[in-house]
Amino acid sequence: MSGALVESFDVLTTLATQRIVVASTGNASTVQYPDTITSLPLGITIDTVLDTGNAIPVQMNGLAYLLFNDSVTSGNLVAADTSGRGGPFTLAMTSASISRPSAYIGVLVGPTVGVTGTIAQVAIHPGYDRATA
């Protein structure tokens, strides 16, 4: 984790280690698990916080370990489910009148993940890939 940017954030509920988090809407300096695939990730937790009075450290760059809930091939983009676990990145649904951005945390640099519950390394570089109608 040398050179990694780690920042502490407040929490509103228990958050587990090795999970993707996003900024909490309406709560300054607070993080939560993503509630949609369009929530832009901030980073990956590196500790578990059970008490909402404590802060949680979040790694925001570099290589971090992430708990996966779905299969992802090495070298592919990684997205989050609503409990902060990693899975394959897919574009959001689109229609002729609307397009929504899909967010990802980064790229799986560890071996291909084929089993739920696997922990693997991800290169953190959050972003969006905008689907177009």
Beta strands, then each sheet from edge to edge (+ up, - down):
strand 1: 6-11
strand 2: 20-23
strand 3: 30-32
strand 4: 41-45
strand 5: 55-59
strand 6: 62-67
strand 7: 77-80
strand 8: 86-88
strand 9: 101-108
strand 10: 119-130
sheet 1: 1+ 3+ 2- 4+ 5- 1+
sheet 2: 6+ 10- 9+ 7- 8+
end
